[in-house]
Amino acid sequence: VLAQLGNRVQHALRAFTPRDQKAVKSAASTMRANPAIPDMATAITELAVGEALVSLLDEKGRPGVTQRVYVIPPGSRIGPIDDAERAALVRGSPLAGRYDTTEDRESAYEKLRARTESTAAPAEAAGAPAAPAEGGLMDGLKDMVFGSTGPRGGRRPGLAEAAAASAVRTIGSSLGRQLVRGVLGSLLGRRR
């Protein structure tokens, strides 16, 4: 991202092979010259840990002179913070107090369940007969043999209907084949 903005930050490169030396020279040629750094390629290879060559854009968008600088390491640490530090950070936050209270709003599921319970309660109180239980062994067997209606109103054929349809299809194709054979045989003449 810095290269896209025109800012250049070049950390140390080590050159052990001729190919590496070529890469260092290529990186050095992209930096703006500074009289205080006579050989940019040598400076790149001599950079220590925490050092970098930096060239930033000025106010008019022109690249500035390359400077050798020390880079400040990030102020972070690895590991969890203790409760006192966490409390201090929360108190100092601009959102302190906004998310302290927990809200448990009623979900759509809870609203729908309450609505179905409220409509089912008057029906039970009025003594309406309960719906017959579904799904017995005989009902399942009847549905399998004779077919059933699906949940969206579609019709599922049973074994008897499927067998009858298959038999009709077989008879129809056999009759059609014999008719075509007879017609073509009479038109083209039979060979024996």
C-alpha positions in Angstrom: 0.0 0.0 0.0 2.8 2.4 0.8 4.3 1.9 -2.7 1.0 2.7 -4.2 0.8 5.9 -2.3 4.4 6.8 -3.4 5.9 6.3 0.1 8.9 3.9 0.1 10.1 2.0 3.1 13.0 -0.3 2.4 14.2 -2.7 5.2 17.5 -4.6 5.1 18.2 -6.9 2.2 21.0 -9.5 2.3 22.8 -10.3 -1.0 24.6 -13.6 -1.2 24.3 -14.5 -4.9 24.6 -12.4 -8.0 20.8 -12.7 -8.4 20.4 -11.2 -4.9 22.9 -8.4 -5.7 20.9 -7.6 -8.8 17.7 -7.4 -6.7 19.4 -5.0 -4.2 20.6 -2.8 -7.0 17.1 -2.7 -8.4 15.6 -1.7 -5.1 18.3 1.0 -4.6 17.6 2.5 -8.0 14.0 3.2 -7.0 15.0 5.3 -4.0 15.6 9.1 -4.4 19.3 9.9 -4.0 20.6 11.6 -0.8 24.0 13.2 -0.7 24.5 11.8 2.8 24.0 8.3 1.5 26.5 8.0 -1.4 25.9 4.3 -2.2 22.2 3.3 -1.7 22.8 -0.4 -2.5 25.5 -0.7 0.2 23.3 1.1 2.6 20.4 -1.3 2.0 22.7 -4.3 2.8 24.1 -2.6 5.9 20.8 -1.8 7.6 20.5 -3.2 11.1 17.4 -4.6 12.8 14.9 -1.8 13.3 16.5 0.4 10.6 15.0 1.3 7.2 15.5 3.6 4.3 12.4 5.8 3.9 11.3 8.2 1.2 7.9 9.9 1.7 5.9 12.3 -0.4 5.9 16.0 0.4 2.8 18.2 0.4 2.8 18.5 -3.4 3.1 14.8 -4.0 6.8 14.8 -4.9 9.0 12.1 -3.4 11.3 13.3 -0.6 15.0 12.6 -0.2 15.7 9.1 1.2 16.6 9.1 4.9 18.1 6.4 7.0 15.8 6.0 10.0 15.0 3.9 13.1 11.6 2.3 13.1 9.8 2.3 16.4 8.4 -1.2 17.1 4.7 -1.5 17.7 3.5 -1.0 21.2 1.8 -4.3 21.7 2.3 -7.4 23.7 1.4 -11.1 23.4 -1.0 -12.5 26.0 -4.1 -11.6 27.9 -4.6 -8.5 29.9 -5.6 -8.7 33.6 -9.0 -7.6 34.9 -7.8 -4.2 36.2 -6.3 -3.2 32.8 -9.5 -4.3 31.0 -11.7 -2.3 33.4 -9.4 0.8 32.9 -9.7 0.5 29.1 -13.5 0.1 29.3 -13.8 3.2 31.5 -11.7 5.2 29.1 -13.6 4.1 26.0 -16.0 6.6 24.3 -18.6 3.9 24.4 -18.3 3.3 28.1 -21.8 2.6 29.6 -23.5 2.1 26.3 -23.3 -1.7 26.1 -23.2 -2.4 29.9 -26.8 -3.6 30.1 -27.9 -6.8 28.4 -31.2 -6.7 26.5 -33.1 -9.9 25.8 -35.6 -9.0 23.1 -38.4 -11.3 22.1 -37.4 -13.4 19.0 -39.7 -14.2 16.1 -39.7 -17.8 17.2 -41.0 -16.8 20.6 -43.7 -14.6 19.1 -44.9 -17.3 16.7 -45.0 -19.9 19.5 -47.0 -17.6 21.7 -49.5 -17.0 18.9 -50.0 -20.7 18.3 -50.4 -21.4 22.0 -52.9 -18.6 22.3 -55.0 -19.9 19.4 -54.8 -23.5 20.6 -55.8 -22.7 24.2 -59.4 -21.5 23.4 -60.0 -24.6 21.2 -59.0 -26.9 24.0 -61.1 -25.0 26.5 -64.2 -25.3 24.3 -63.8 -29.1 24.3 -63.1 -29.4 20.6 -62.2 -32.9 19.7 -58.5 -33.4 19.2 -57.3 -34.1 15.7 -56.9 -37.8 15.0 -53.4 -39.1 15.5 -51.5 -39.7 12.3 -48.8 -42.0 11.3 -49.9 -45.4 12.5 -48.6 -48.6 10.9 -51.7 -49.2 8.9 -51.8 -45.6 7.6 -48.2 -45.9 6.4 -48.9 -49.2 4.7 -52.0 -47.8 3.0 -50.0 -44.8 1.8 -47.3 -47.0 0.5 -49.6 -49.3 -1.5 -52.3 -46.8 -2.7 -50.4 -43.5 -2.7 -50.7 -40.4 -0.6 -51.0 -36.6 -0.8 -47.8 -34.7 0.0 -47.5 -31.7 2.4 -48.0 -29.2 -0.5 -50.9 -30.9 -2.1 -49.0 -33.0 -4.6 -49.9 -36.6 -5.2 -47.4 -39.4 -4.6 -48.3 -42.7 -6.4 -48.3 -45.9 -4.4 -47.0 -49.3 -5.4 -50.3 -50.4 -7.0 -50.5 -47.2 -9.1 -46.9 -47.5 -10.1 -47.3 -51.2 -11.1 -50.4 -50.4 -13.1 -48.8 -47.5 -14.9 -45.7 -49.6 -15.7 -47.9 -52.4 -17.1 -49.9 -50.0 -19.3 -46.6 -48.4 -20.5 -45.2 -51.9 -21.4 -48.4 -53.0 -23.3 -48.5 -49.7 -25.1 -44.9 -49.8 -26.3 -45.3 -53.4 -27.3 -48.4 -52.7 -29.4 -46.8 -49.6 -30.9 -43.8 -51.6 -31.9 -45.9 -54.4 -33.5 -48.0 -51.8 -35.4 -44.9 -50.0 -36.8 -43.3 -53.3 -37.8 -46.5 -54.4 -39.6 -47.0 -51.1 -41.4 -43.4 -50.8 -42.5 -43.4 -54.5 -43.4 -46.4 -54.1 -45.7 -45.0 -50.9 -47.3 -41.5 -52.2 -47.9 -42.4 -55.8 -48.6 -41.4 -58.6 -46.4 -38.2 -60.5 -47.0 -37.9 -64.1 -45.9 
